[in-house]
Amino acid sequence: DKGAGSVLDKVELEDEEVVEGVQKGIQSRYYNTGRFSPTREQGVHHFHSLLSQFLNS
């Protein structure tokens, strides 16, 4: 099948593996809690800050 959802099962399995790895990492004693990675998600944090300012003004 070559439709838009033809590889959905494969993608879902790959996502499941990634999510399980993230959950294991979060439970690690080395994980420092926080919403954003300071080294990898500055753009996301900045966008959310701008959005918050806009919604609260």
C-alpha beads as a LAMMPS data file, in Angstrom:
LAMMPS data file: protein, C-alpha beads

57 atoms
56 bonds

1 atom types
1 bond types

-500.0 500.0 xlo xhi
-500.0 500.0 ylo yhi
-500.0 500.0 zlo zhi

Masses

1 110.0

Atoms # bond

1 1 1 0.000 0.000 0.000
2 1 1 1.459 3.377 -0.973
3 1 1 -1.098 5.722 0.598
4 1 1 -0.344 8.508 3.026
5 1 1 -0.587 6.152 5.997
6 1 1 1.312 3.255 4.459
7 1 1 4.275 3.550 6.808
8 1 1 2.329 4.668 9.870
9 1 1 2.940 1.412 11.752
10 1 1 6.695 1.723 11.183
11 1 1 6.730 5.329 12.364
12 1 1 4.653 4.501 15.444
13 1 1 7.041 1.696 16.396
14 1 1 10.031 4.015 15.981
15 1 1 8.310 6.688 18.076
16 1 1 7.476 4.146 20.764
17 1 1 11.140 3.194 21.037
18 1 1 12.193 6.841 21.342
19 1 1 9.532 7.644 23.945
20 1 1 10.527 4.636 26.036
21 1 1 14.146 5.813 25.936
22 1 1 13.136 9.304 27.040
23 1 1 11.125 7.896 29.929
24 1 1 14.117 5.853 31.070
25 1 1 16.313 8.946 30.874
26 1 1 13.878 11.028 32.903
27 1 1 13.946 8.412 35.642
28 1 1 17.756 8.506 35.760
29 1 1 19.387 10.025 38.818
30 1 1 21.448 12.161 36.421
31 1 1 18.417 13.911 34.930
32 1 1 18.024 17.485 36.113
33 1 1 14.353 18.382 35.868
34 1 1 13.130 21.063 33.553
35 1 1 10.874 21.618 30.597
36 1 1 13.476 22.538 28.014
37 1 1 16.989 21.487 27.215
38 1 1 19.074 24.644 27.678
39 1 1 21.441 23.575 24.906
40 1 1 18.978 22.228 22.348
41 1 1 15.649 24.001 22.769
42 1 1 16.394 27.698 23.130
43 1 1 14.160 28.486 20.155
44 1 1 11.206 26.599 21.602
45 1 1 11.660 28.304 24.963
46 1 1 11.919 31.719 23.306
47 1 1 8.770 31.093 21.249
48 1 1 6.817 30.026 24.334
49 1 1 8.026 33.115 26.200
50 1 1 6.861 35.365 23.357
51 1 1 3.531 33.553 23.176
52 1 1 3.043 33.898 26.928
53 1 1 3.816 37.624 26.802
54 1 1 1.352 38.097 23.935
55 1 1 -1.429 36.151 25.646
56 1 1 -0.942 37.953 28.954
57 1 1 -0.797 41.498 27.555

Bonds

1 1 1 2
2 1 2 3
3 1 3 4
4 1 4 5
5 1 5 6
6 1 6 7
7 1 7 8
8 1 8 9
9 1 9 10
10 1 10 11
11 1 11 12
12 1 12 13
13 1 13 14
14 1 14 15
15 1 15 16
16 1 16 17
17 1 17 18
18 1 18 19
19 1 19 20
20 1 20 21
21 1 21 22
22 1 22 23
23 1 23 24
24 1 24 25
25 1 25 26
26 1 26 27
27 1 27 28
28 1 28 29
29 1 29 30
30 1 30 31
31 1 31 32
32 1 32 33
33 1 33 34
34 1 34 35
35 1 35 36
36 1 36 37
37 1 37 38
38 1 38 39
39 1 39 40
40 1 40 41
41 1 41 42
42 1 42 43
43 1 43 44
44 1 44 45
45 1 45 46
46 1 46 47
47 1 47 48
48 1 48 49
49 1 49 50
50 1 50 51
51 1 51 52
52 1 52 53
53 1 53 54
54 1 54 55
55 1 55 56
56 1 56 57
